[in-house]
Amino acid sequence: MPRLSILIPVLGETPSLDDTLISVLENRPVDCEILVVHNHPYDDPYHLGDEVRLVEAEAGAGLAGCLNRGLAEARSAVLHVLACGVEVTPGWTDEVLRHFDDPAVASVTPVVLDRGDPDRIVSVGWGYRVEGTVRRLGAGDRADQLSAYREDLCGPDRLAGFYRVSALRAVGGFSDRAGDALSAIDVALALQQAGFHGVLESQCVARTDPAMVRDGSAWRRGRDVERLFWYWVSNQGWLVSLAGHLALLVGEGLLGFWRPSLPLRWLGRFWGWIEAMTTGRRHRRPKVTRGDLAAMVGRPHFALASRKARESVVRE
């Protein structure tokens, strides 16, 4: 069984897949598998079938569908999600796997830097507040400011992240209920609800173009963040969350009333609220109890098992 499954989802025709694959193949760790999950015909022009497992998702599947297809195919205990257009650096996984020795850790967030300016951060994961504020941590800041984001970290960005496979499967995998752009923060909240937490690994570095994280239309952004809020409001505490959300909307209106995009954003929020109210039951995630957690992480993790094996050899 490989120690790590590297999953690259491909949505449509993505020329940047080549850059990502080349960087992974040049820097890949020992004993790993590389999964490329695509939702359109891919003819493997470079004949990588011996080094890469090509997995076909349903035609037209979105990001969550491709990720879940890869999750079902993964043979290791840890899944590394890597977006097309993100390039990895030598030794990027060296310090990651040790975090999964802790059974409470379900995700590890790498540092994604600007390809053109390696001193600038593109993302160090997602932050989420009870009133429904969603923000990409570190975007545009200098790379020496990483420590400021550890306490605010909720989980990895969709650009790059490491996950405990058993934990992902227990919470039902990835979901598109808050849109593809926020699928990573949605699963991070699900893992938190299940009793897990995530960590930031500053020695795990990848690079990409900042254009990869530009927001979509104001309408879509408003719809997605509103859906996310209403799907998780009960877990954050109704009274505090609703009061905070009202204050957020008032502040958004006061500070952004002069922006032409504000009406579209609020229209998107209204539509997102309607969708959350009407599809909430259909998108409900499975409940995970503490008993489930104990069964999930009861056996030693592969990293811990290999360390015990080495210690046994030394004693002999």
N, C-alpha and C positions, 0 to 999 in steps of 0.2 A: 504494500500500500504506500503511495507517495506521501511525503510529509506535507506537501502544499499543492493545492489546485489553483492555478492562475486562470481566471475567467475573463475573457474579452468579449463583450457583447457588440455585435455589429448590426446597426439599424440602417437598412438600405445600402446604397453604394457609398462606402466611406474610404476615400483615398488615404486618410491618415492612419488606417489600420496598418499599413506597411511600416511606418515609423515606429509605431508601438511594438509590433511584432519583432522587428529587427532589434530594438533595444532589449526586449525580454530575452530573445534567443542569445544575444551577446552576453548578457549579464545574469542569466537564470541560475538559481541555486541548484545544488545537487538534489536528486530525488524529488522532482516535482513533475506535475503534468500541466500542459497548457491546453485550455479549452477555448475555442473560438466558436461562439454561438451566433448564427446569422439568421435573419428573417427573410432573406432573399437568396436566389441561386448564387453560389460562390464556386468558381471552377478551379480554385487552388492554382493560380498561375505560376507560383514558385515551387510547386510540388513539395509542400511541407507536411504531407500526410504522415511521414514517419516521425516527425517531431511535434506535431500539433494535432490534437483531436478536433476535427471539424464536426460540429453538431448543428443540425438544422432545427430551428424553431418553427412554429406555425407561421405561415405567410402573413405578413402584416403585424406580427406580434410586436408589442411595444417593449420598452426597456425592462419593465418588471417581468414580462413574459419570457424574454430572453434570459434574464438572470435566473428565474426559477427553472428554466430548462437546464441551464448549466449547473444549478444547485442539485438537481436530480441526478445529474451525471457525475458529479464530483466524487472522487474516491478517497479523498484525504479528510483529515479532521479540521483543516483550516482552509477557507476559501478566500482567495484574493481577487477582488473585483477591480478591473483596470479598464478605463474608458479609452476608446480609440482617440488618438491624438495625445495621449499622455506617454511620456518616455521615462523609463526607469534608469537608475544610476547603478554603478557597480556596488555590490553588497547591500542593496536596498532592503533585503529581507533578513539580514544577519541578526538584527536586534529585535525582530518582531515576534518570532515564535515563542521566545521565552516567556512572554506575557501570558500566553495561554496555559502555562503551568498553574496559574491561579484560576480555579474553577469558576470564579465570579466574573471573570473577564470574557465578554462575548465579542468585542471588537477592538481593533487597533487602528488608529488614524495616522497615516503618514503625513509628511509635509510636502505640499505641492508648490513648487516655485515657478516663477516666470522664466520661460525658456530664454527670452531675450535679456533678462536682467535677473540673474540668479540671487541677488540680494533682496528681491521683492517676493512677497508671498502671494500666491494665487488663492490657496485655501489650506486651512488646517482643520477642516471638518465643519459640522453644523452646530450652531447654538440655537436653543429654543427656550422661550420664556412662557410663563403660565398665561399671559394675556394674548398669546398667539404670535408674538414676534419671532420671526425666523431670520437668521442671518448667517452668512458664510463667514466664518471666523478668519481673521487675519488678512482678508483681501486687500491688497495694496500696501500693506504695512511692511516694514523691514524685517528680515529674517531673524534678527537678534531679539525680537520681541515675543518669541514663542511662549515663554512662561506665563504670559498674561492670559493665555487662552485655555489653560488646562482645566480650570474650575468651570468654565462656561461650556466645555465640550459636551455635546450630547451624543455624537456619533460621526462616522466618516462621511465624507462627501461622496457623491456618485462618481467623481473622477477616479478615486482610488481608496480602497479600504480592505481590511482583513477581518474575517468573521469566523466564529466558531460554527462549524457546519451543523452540529446537533442543536445548537441554540436557534439558528435560523429556521431549521425545520420544525422545531417545537412551536414557534410563533406563527407558522404558516408561510414563511418565506417573504418575498417582496410583494408589494401591492401597488397598483396604479391608482388607488382610490383618491390620492391627493395629487395625481399627475406624475408623469415620469420625472420631472425636475425635482420633485420633493419625495421621491420613493425612498431615498436613503435616510432622510430624517424620519419618515414614517416608520421604517423598520427599526431605527434607533430608539424611538419612543416605545415600540413594542418590546424590545429587548430590555429597556429600563423597567417597564411594567412587570416583566417576568422576573425581575430581581437581579439582572445582570448590570454591568457597567462597562464603559469603554475607556481606553487610555490613548494618550498621544505619544508617539515615538518619534523624537526629533532626529534620530539617526537614520530613519527611513525617508529617503528623499526621491521625489519624482519631479518632472518638469513638463510644462505645457504652455500653450498660448493662452493669455488671459481672456481671449475672445471665447474660449470654451465655457466660461461661466457667466456670460452676459445674459441678463434676464430676457425672457420673451416679451410678448405684448403685455401692456398694463392690464388688459382684461384677463388674460390667462394667469398672470401672476396673482391678481386679486382673487380669482376663482380658486386657485390651488391653495393659497395660504388660508383662505376661509374654510375650505373643505377640511384641511388638516386640523384647524382649530376645533371645529365641531366634532370631528371624529375622536378627539382626545380630551375634550373639555372636562368630562366627568372624572377622568383619571388625575387631572391637575387640581381638582377642587372647584365645585360649581361657583360658589360665592366669589372667591378671589378671582377666578378666571373670568367670570362675566363682568365683574366690576373693572378689572384691568382691560378687558377687551373693549368695553365702552369708552374708557379713557383713551385707548389706542386709536379708536376711530375718530374721536373728537380731535386728538392731536394731529392725526393724519390730515383731517380737513383743515385745521387752522394753519398748519405749516405748508400744506401743499395746494391750497385753494387756487393759487395762481398758475398751477401747472395744468396744461391742456389734457394730460393723461389721467387726472384725478377722476373725472366722471366715468371713464372706461374702467378704472381700477375698482371703483365702488360698484359699478354694474357687475363686474366680475365677482366681487365679494357677494353681492346679492344672489347671483346665480349659483355660486358655490354653496351658499347657505341652503338654498332650495335642494340642490343635489345631495348634500349631506343629510338633510332631513328625510329625503325620499329613498335614499339607497343605503342608509346607515346599517340596517339589519343585514342586507346582502353582503356588505363589506366587513362584517364583524370578524375579528381575529379570534382564534381559539384561545381559551383561558389556559394559563400555565400556572400550576400550583407549586408549592415548595417541594411536594413529593415528586412532582415531575422533574424538578431541578436536580434533586438528589439522584434520581435514576439516570438522568442525563449525564451527569459529571461524576458518577460514582466510581467508574474505572479510571485508573491513572491515564493522564493525557500522554500522547506518544512521546513528547519531549521529556516528560518526567520518567516514563518507562525506560527510554534510552539512557537517561542519566543513571538510573538504578542499575542497568545492565553494565555500564562502564565501571561503576563503583564495585560491582560484584567481581568483575574481571581483575580489577586492581587488587582486591583483597585476596583473590586466589593466587 
